[in-house]
Amino acid sequence: MAESTAVQKSVTGDADKPTAPPVAPAASKALVSIVDNVGQLATTTGRGDLAKRLENTHARLQDPNVRVIVVGEFKQGKSKLINALVNAPVCPVDDDVATSVPTSVGYATEPDAWVTIEGDDDTPAERRRIPLENLAQYVSESGNPGNERKVITAEVVLPRELLKGGLRLVDSPGVGGLDSTNALATLSALSSAHAVLLVSDASQEYTEPEVQFLKHAMRVSPNVAAVLAKTDLYPQWRDIERIDRSHLGDIGDVPIFAVSSDLRLIAAEERDRELNEESGFPALVSHLRQEVLGRAEIIQARSAVHDLISVVDQLKMSLTSELEAILHPEDTPKLIAQLEDAKARADEFRGRSSKWQVQLNDGVADLISDMEHDLRDRLRKVQREAENAIDEGDPGPIWDQLTEWLDQRVSAAVSETFVWTDERSRWLSEEVAELFIQGETDLPVIYVGDTEGILDDVEEIATLDHRQMGAGEKIFIGVRGSYGGVLMVGLATGLIGLSLINPLSLLAGVLVGRRAYREDMNSRLSRRRFEAKTLVRRYLDEVQFQVGKQLKDRLRIVQRAARDHFGSIADELHRSLSDAVLAAKQAAGTYAGEQDQRVKELQLRVQQLETLKAKIPALPPLRAVEAAKR
């Protein structure tokens, strides 16, 4: 398919669409309308903080941005898979290594493309618009070798129904073995993704690195699926699929989809529904729509419902307090006392000494300490293994293999620490949320552990000088050692009348020269081993320094996100209670002639809020949705 067809319209049509979407579009539109109406009421009543929260809720409903990262080793068919999903050659495909820059594909009414160029020390990164047909010059290894253009990310938008719900497909650069350090950046990016697709072609069953990566991905990302690509090229793909399913059964509940991107593209070009079914893509598209988009829509809707209920209840609090004080003045002192008590508890709740604040601060401090110990312990084991390997032989001739092995072992160790830290940070967020819920039952769904960013690069292991000695250098060492032996024995035998150069002195020269040669070789070997161990320790120290700093930064982001989120809710509750106390006190001083008019106004506002609250759609609990899937 030529590049000029990059924006052609998908012809598979409704064949890929599920029969019933998990969340009806009308429900989302109704939520947006209710959010806008409640936000306007919050603004008119002077609650700008509540209106700001609903602005964020509105933005989430309008632009969910469900990110699906497509990962895998080199040349497994990741880029062509995305091209087949959107029916456009947006991601470059080549016989050599193609994608070298992460490329996201999203929705827009008109096709377009941008790249983000890395800035200098004093210049921020620049987002630059480019022609869609020139995208390969920026994101492919052939068009941008070694990323000489310093492209950080690329973004493409297309008018495709599959992408219309906010789905963003991210084509990640291939990695040379999923246990390499390049895979760590991909693994790090998974924590901010809604779903992961691991692509492996049908030429062979899963390798050990792929199985290990799947285990890590399942612990980091909430939604993981496997794709068996290139089924049209390998007649034995069903046997490979059966073997892969057995591997996945040992890992967990991971769906697998056998697909052929070439058949999908041919089916789109020829408008052949049967061929499209044979390609295996309808099942994958249904998974993306129902299990990924649908699940994200439910979570977004649940979050919006929680926000709406919380805001409506807080807006009603001051209105009902003032209304009760006017209608039942005899109970006003008791009402004010109850509100003052609740206000005092809310003030204590938002303080640094509150349980959730203490749990958050202590938890992050403990987690940082545990993370450092875990990372140090894993790297020390790698160091001991490397030093044992160095002591068992000459590190010079095998230095390239040793550095490759060390790179893989370090990557595996750091990945384990990263995944463990990510799990612990999510657990800590849940613990803080549980403590917060004890003081306030209705809270929005949040993801304070959803942090973006990748680990910084670590300098490569330095090269070790393992130059082999030439014949001339060996002769020189031997002659230098034998000279002393010849001279010493020649002088001794000269006392009995023999010449300086005689058979005995020559034999001694050979023996002494041989010993000197061996000692020199042992000395060189010991020096190489020492240098190799020094290089290994220096590299591991750099890894520990860089990775430790990045993981600390991620945990600090989690801490600040949780503190700011829960703190803002605590501030909102405190202000709502303060307003309720003030309204109740002011109601006691309202003139009798004004009370009837004020009661009508308050009853009208309360009725408006009740009407809006009644329109909020009821959504099934998230646990029920998960149970239905199973």
QUIFEN-V691603 format. One record per helix or strand. SS is the DSSP state (h for helix, s for strand). FROM is the first residue (numbers start at 0). LEN is the number of residues. If there is no record, write none. Layout:
{{SS;FROM;LEN} {SS;FROM;LEN}}
//
This chain:
{{h;2;3} {h;12;4} {h;24;20} {h;47;15} {s;65;6} {s;72;1} {h;77;9} {s;98;1} {s;101;6} {s;111;6} {s;125;4} {h;131;3} {h;135;4} {s;139;1} {h;144;3} {s;150;8} {h;160;3} {s;166;5} {s;174;1} {h;180;12} {s;194;7} {h;207;13} {s;223;6} {h;236;15} {s;254;4} {h;260;10} {h;272;6} {h;280;47} {h;328;21} {h;354;37} {h;398;39} {h;470;24} {h;502;86} {h;591;24} {h;621;8}}
//
